[in-house]
Amino acid sequence: MSHYPTFLRHRARALRDDNRGVAMIEFAFSLPVLLVLCVAGLETANLALAHMRLSQIATLVADNASRVRTSIDEADINEIMVGAELTSDKLDLQQHGRVILSSLEHNGQTAANEGQTIRWQRCWGNGVFPSSYGNPGDGATDASMRDGMGPGTTAATKITSGTGTAVMFVEVAYTYQPLVTDALFGPKIIRYTSAFNVRERTDQAIKNAGHLAASATARCS
């Protein structure tokens, strides 16, 4: 029976000196931290990609709308919005966002009533985002939109149109869809704007040469 204490001492010493599982234990402790860092990295990259895509869409829509020559038609607007959908790729912008295209023009008034007006406005997407800068008809007979459209409260941060032309002003709003969880950034609304002056367009009114039904156009309501 006397050999058992010696045996136990040897086993205890062997267990004490055994470091074969140290790496596995260290990995187990560090795994949660690594997972959090990986998720944070993926979410950050996804958010950055969403910002880039939405900025591109705002620029694309404004640029394409400004390039339509002579006059612009409801069919042209539909094609422009299809381009926005294709550019959005996996963002699912139609379901979670909204693109608002406004034709900003001089209101034709003089003196105290001179200013800017939104002649027409078209929208695409199911997101519940009204325009942040105005609705069709705003400023048509008064100077309520004298400073034009854009962020801020001063004329220095806004866009205006010259007489006899128009500015295609685009707003894009999107409810950010996280890859895994919104715990990192919280619920987030991403917004971008862009504006281009029209090129070689002499008639700024929107046409409907194809007699499309209202439901087949990009009307905002």
C-alpha beads as a LAMMPS data file, in Angstrom:
LAMMPS data file: protein, C-alpha beads

221 atoms
220 bonds

1 atom types
1 bond types

-500.0 500.0 xlo xhi
-500.0 500.0 ylo yhi
-500.0 500.0 zlo zhi

Masses

1 110.0

Atoms # bond

1 1 1 0.000 0.000 0.000
2 1 1 3.009 2.324 0.566
3 1 1 3.557 2.732 -3.160
4 1 1 0.276 4.694 -3.625
5 1 1 1.505 7.999 -2.099
6 1 1 4.579 7.837 -4.300
7 1 1 2.413 7.065 -7.334
8 1 1 0.076 9.934 -6.547
9 1 1 2.989 12.313 -6.105
10 1 1 4.348 11.284 -9.509
11 1 1 0.933 11.746 -11.120
12 1 1 0.456 15.141 -9.491
13 1 1 3.937 16.234 -10.598
14 1 1 3.251 14.988 -14.145
15 1 1 -0.077 16.814 -14.241
16 1 1 1.573 19.987 -12.966
17 1 1 4.277 19.837 -15.618
18 1 1 1.905 18.885 -18.465
19 1 1 1.345 21.945 -20.705
20 1 1 -0.115 20.199 -23.718
21 1 1 -3.564 21.808 -23.235
22 1 1 -2.363 25.345 -22.535
23 1 1 -2.728 26.525 -26.135
24 1 1 -6.244 25.106 -26.359
25 1 1 -7.294 26.808 -23.127
26 1 1 -5.800 30.119 -24.238
27 1 1 -7.617 29.833 -27.562
28 1 1 -10.891 29.100 -25.776
29 1 1 -10.486 32.248 -23.676
30 1 1 -9.578 34.419 -26.682
31 1 1 -12.221 33.027 -29.076
32 1 1 -15.091 35.276 -27.881
33 1 1 -12.876 38.339 -28.278
34 1 1 -11.851 37.250 -31.773
35 1 1 -15.482 36.667 -32.743
36 1 1 -16.495 40.127 -31.522
37 1 1 -13.628 41.719 -33.457
38 1 1 -14.535 39.780 -36.607
39 1 1 -18.211 40.768 -36.392
40 1 1 -17.245 44.399 -35.740
41 1 1 -14.934 44.364 -38.743
42 1 1 -17.587 42.855 -41.008
43 1 1 -20.244 45.325 -39.853
44 1 1 -17.886 48.261 -40.329
45 1 1 -17.022 47.121 -43.850
46 1 1 -20.698 46.549 -44.654
47 1 1 -21.630 50.024 -43.404
48 1 1 -18.824 51.624 -45.414
49 1 1 -19.953 49.749 -48.530
50 1 1 -23.552 50.896 -47.988
51 1 1 -22.409 54.521 -47.713
52 1 1 -20.366 54.206 -50.913
53 1 1 -23.199 52.585 -52.884
54 1 1 -25.822 55.110 -51.744
55 1 1 -23.547 58.027 -52.572
56 1 1 -22.996 56.542 -56.032
57 1 1 -26.741 56.067 -56.537
58 1 1 -27.505 59.693 -55.659
59 1 1 -24.878 60.873 -58.137
60 1 1 -25.966 58.382 -60.817
61 1 1 -29.647 59.357 -60.693
62 1 1 -28.954 63.107 -60.744
63 1 1 -26.420 62.752 -63.566
64 1 1 -28.608 60.499 -65.719
65 1 1 -31.672 62.707 -65.235
66 1 1 -29.678 65.775 -66.231
67 1 1 -28.440 64.121 -69.434
68 1 1 -31.922 63.635 -70.949
69 1 1 -32.060 66.134 -73.811
70 1 1 -34.869 68.252 -75.317
71 1 1 -37.517 67.077 -72.816
72 1 1 -37.921 64.399 -70.157
73 1 1 -40.580 61.686 -70.094
74 1 1 -42.059 59.341 -67.493
75 1 1 -40.408 56.478 -69.384
76 1 1 -37.035 58.179 -68.949
77 1 1 -37.631 58.423 -65.205
78 1 1 -38.520 54.721 -65.026
79 1 1 -35.290 53.790 -66.801
80 1 1 -33.270 56.000 -64.458
81 1 1 -34.826 54.325 -61.420
82 1 1 -34.069 50.880 -62.882
83 1 1 -30.449 51.982 -63.040
84 1 1 -30.619 52.923 -59.358
85 1 1 -32.015 49.501 -58.506
86 1 1 -29.263 47.696 -60.410
87 1 1 -26.579 49.816 -58.768
88 1 1 -27.948 49.132 -55.283
89 1 1 -27.070 45.436 -55.733
90 1 1 -27.692 43.596 -52.429
91 1 1 -28.758 46.635 -50.398
92 1 1 -32.428 45.914 -51.213
93 1 1 -32.909 49.646 -51.655
94 1 1 -36.407 49.212 -53.055
95 1 1 -37.643 47.643 -49.820
96 1 1 -35.655 49.653 -47.280
97 1 1 -34.998 52.977 -48.977
98 1 1 -36.292 55.731 -51.220
99 1 1 -34.910 57.774 -54.096
100 1 1 -36.491 61.209 -54.611
101 1 1 -35.808 63.142 -57.823
102 1 1 -36.876 66.798 -57.919
103 1 1 -36.758 69.317 -60.755
104 1 1 -35.625 72.571 -59.150
105 1 1 -36.263 75.665 -61.273
106 1 1 -36.558 79.439 -61.086
107 1 1 -40.162 80.286 -60.248
108 1 1 -40.473 83.002 -62.885
109 1 1 -41.559 85.580 -60.339
110 1 1 -39.991 88.971 -59.774
111 1 1 -39.289 91.336 -56.913
112 1 1 -40.342 90.045 -53.496
113 1 1 -41.779 86.796 -54.895
114 1 1 -38.705 85.778 -56.895
115 1 1 -37.227 82.456 -55.853
116 1 1 -37.029 78.753 -56.632
117 1 1 -39.713 76.129 -57.084
118 1 1 -39.998 72.352 -57.367
119 1 1 -41.761 71.873 -60.689
120 1 1 -42.137 68.108 -60.406
121 1 1 -40.936 65.281 -58.216
122 1 1 -40.639 61.538 -58.758
123 1 1 -39.865 58.766 -56.247
124 1 1 -38.831 55.131 -56.165
125 1 1 -38.639 52.696 -53.243
126 1 1 -40.937 51.578 -50.446
127 1 1 -39.121 53.359 -47.627
128 1 1 -41.268 55.912 -45.804
129 1 1 -39.047 58.934 -46.377
130 1 1 -40.594 62.229 -47.506
131 1 1 -38.406 64.832 -49.144
132 1 1 -36.369 66.798 -46.629
133 1 1 -36.373 69.922 -48.798
134 1 1 -39.806 70.404 -50.340
135 1 1 -42.697 69.112 -52.417
136 1 1 -43.973 69.805 -55.949
137 1 1 -45.359 73.314 -56.228
138 1 1 -43.443 74.702 -53.273
139 1 1 -42.215 78.221 -54.013
140 1 1 -44.158 78.525 -57.275
141 1 1 -45.735 81.880 -56.442
142 1 1 -43.653 83.193 -53.567
143 1 1 -40.114 83.387 -52.206
144 1 1 -40.483 80.547 -49.698
145 1 1 -37.750 78.630 -51.550
146 1 1 -35.587 81.627 -52.416
147 1 1 -32.417 79.852 -51.242
148 1 1 -33.153 76.647 -53.184
149 1 1 -32.695 73.061 -51.985
150 1 1 -30.070 71.446 -49.808
151 1 1 -28.924 70.897 -46.228
152 1 1 -28.404 73.660 -43.728
153 1 1 -30.279 76.886 -43.158
154 1 1 -28.302 79.354 -45.265
155 1 1 -28.036 79.981 -49.000
156 1 1 -24.358 79.013 -48.892
157 1 1 -25.253 75.349 -48.384
158 1 1 -28.100 75.170 -50.910
159 1 1 -28.458 74.696 -54.675
160 1 1 -30.364 77.088 -56.937
161 1 1 -31.322 76.974 -60.600
162 1 1 -30.868 79.689 -63.178
163 1 1 -33.678 81.070 -65.328
164 1 1 -34.680 78.871 -68.270
165 1 1 -32.949 75.750 -67.006
166 1 1 -33.336 73.238 -64.158
167 1 1 -31.346 71.350 -61.569
168 1 1 -31.948 67.653 -61.024
169 1 1 -31.800 67.349 -57.242
170 1 1 -31.699 63.830 -55.783
171 1 1 -32.212 62.599 -52.242
172 1 1 -31.460 59.004 -51.237
173 1 1 -32.558 57.703 -47.834
174 1 1 -31.978 54.156 -46.591
175 1 1 -32.557 52.205 -43.398
176 1 1 -29.249 50.413 -42.871
177 1 1 -29.510 46.621 -42.798
178 1 1 -26.765 45.086 -40.615
179 1 1 -25.107 41.811 -41.537
180 1 1 -25.465 40.315 -38.056
181 1 1 -26.759 42.783 -35.482
182 1 1 -27.455 46.481 -35.014
183 1 1 -25.991 46.374 -31.498
184 1 1 -22.728 47.857 -32.784
185 1 1 -24.026 50.935 -34.630
186 1 1 -27.664 50.983 -33.551
187 1 1 -30.577 51.690 -35.922
188 1 1 -29.168 53.880 -38.683
189 1 1 -30.652 56.008 -41.454
190 1 1 -28.200 56.837 -44.249
191 1 1 -28.920 59.891 -46.413
192 1 1 -27.170 61.324 -49.458
193 1 1 -27.961 64.139 -51.881
194 1 1 -26.635 65.074 -55.295
195 1 1 -27.476 67.728 -57.882
196 1 1 -26.671 68.259 -61.573
197 1 1 -27.702 71.048 -63.912
198 1 1 -29.563 69.804 -66.999
199 1 1 -27.702 69.680 -70.308
200 1 1 -29.267 70.840 -73.579
201 1 1 -32.851 70.449 -72.326
202 1 1 -35.148 73.200 -73.517
203 1 1 -38.438 71.921 -72.072
204 1 1 -38.376 71.238 -68.331
205 1 1 -41.955 69.922 -68.032
206 1 1 -42.267 66.174 -67.565
207 1 1 -44.037 64.376 -70.439
208 1 1 -45.955 61.114 -70.736
209 1 1 -45.751 60.321 -74.440
210 1 1 -46.481 56.651 -73.812
211 1 1 -49.661 57.458 -71.860
212 1 1 -48.486 55.367 -68.924
213 1 1 -50.998 54.840 -66.142
214 1 1 -50.190 56.632 -62.892
215 1 1 -49.409 53.259 -61.291
216 1 1 -46.778 52.625 -63.975
217 1 1 -44.940 55.869 -63.281
218 1 1 -42.642 56.878 -60.435
219 1 1 -45.059 59.334 -58.830
220 1 1 -44.369 59.976 -55.162
221 1 1 -47.931 59.222 -54.047

Bonds

1 1 1 2
2 1 2 3
3 1 3 4
4 1 4 5
5 1 5 6
6 1 6 7
7 1 7 8
8 1 8 9
9 1 9 10
10 1 10 11
11 1 11 12
12 1 12 13
13 1 13 14
14 1 14 15
15 1 15 16
16 1 16 17
17 1 17 18
18 1 18 19
19 1 19 20
20 1 20 21
21 1 21 22
22 1 22 23
23 1 23 24
24 1 24 25
25 1 25 26
26 1 26 27
27 1 27 28
28 1 28 29
29 1 29 30
30 1 30 31
31 1 31 32
32 1 32 33
33 1 33 34
34 1 34 35
35 1 35 36
36 1 36 37
37 1 37 38
38 1 38 39
39 1 39 40
40 1 40 41
41 1 41 42
42 1 42 43
43 1 43 44
44 1 44 45
45 1 45 46
46 1 46 47
47 1 47 48
48 1 48 49
49 1 49 50
50 1 50 51
51 1 51 52
52 1 52 53
53 1 53 54
54 1 54 55
55 1 55 56
56 1 56 57
57 1 57 58
58 1 58 59
59 1 59 60
60 1 60 61
61 1 61 62
62 1 62 63
63 1 63 64
64 1 64 65
65 1 65 66
66 1 66 67
67 1 67 68
68 1 68 69
69 1 69 70
70 1 70 71
71 1 71 72
72 1 72 73
73 1 73 74
74 1 74 75
75 1 75 76
76 1 76 77
77 1 77 78
78 1 78 79
79 1 79 80
80 1 80 81
81 1 81 82
82 1 82 83
83 1 83 84
84 1 84 85
85 1 85 86
86 1 86 87
87 1 87 88
88 1 88 89
89 1 89 90
90 1 90 91
91 1 91 92
92 1 92 93
93 1 93 94
94 1 94 95
95 1 95 96
96 1 96 97
97 1 97 98
98 1 98 99
99 1 99 100
100 1 100 101
101 1 101 102
102 1 102 103
103 1 103 104
104 1 104 105
105 1 105 106
106 1 106 107
107 1 107 108
108 1 108 109
109 1 109 110
110 1 110 111
111 1 111 112
112 1 112 113
113 1 113 114
114 1 114 115
115 1 115 116
116 1 116 117
117 1 117 118
118 1 118 119
119 1 119 120
120 1 120 121
121 1 121 122
122 1 122 123
123 1 123 124
124 1 124 125
125 1 125 126
126 1 126 127
127 1 127 128
128 1 128 129
129 1 129 130
130 1 130 131
131 1 131 132
132 1 132 133
133 1 133 134
134 1 134 135
135 1 135 136
136 1 136 137
137 1 137 138
138 1 138 139
139 1 139 140
140 1 140 141
141 1 141 142
142 1 142 143
143 1 143 144
144 1 144 145
145 1 145 146
146 1 146 147
147 1 147 148
148 1 148 149
149 1 149 150
150 1 150 151
151 1 151 152
152 1 152 153
153 1 153 154
154 1 154 155
155 1 155 156
156 1 156 157
157 1 157 158
158 1 158 159
159 1 159 160
160 1 160 161
161 1 161 162
162 1 162 163
163 1 163 164
164 1 164 165
165 1 165 166
166 1 166 167
167 1 167 168
168 1 168 169
169 1 169 170
170 1 170 171
171 1 171 172
172 1 172 173
173 1 173 174
174 1 174 175
175 1 175 176
176 1 176 177
177 1 177 178
178 1 178 179
179 1 179 180
180 1 180 181
181 1 181 182
182 1 182 183
183 1 183 184
184 1 184 185
185 1 185 186
186 1 186 187
187 1 187 188
188 1 188 189
189 1 189 190
190 1 190 191
191 1 191 192
192 1 192 193
193 1 193 194
194 1 194 195
195 1 195 196
196 1 196 197
197 1 197 198
198 1 198 199
199 1 199 200
200 1 200 201
201 1 201 202
202 1 202 203
203 1 203 204
204 1 204 205
205 1 205 206
206 1 206 207
207 1 207 208
208 1 208 209
209 1 209 210
210 1 210 211
211 1 211 212
212 1 212 213
213 1 213 214
214 1 214 215
215 1 215 216
216 1 216 217
217 1 217 218
218 1 218 219
219 1 219 220
220 1 220 221
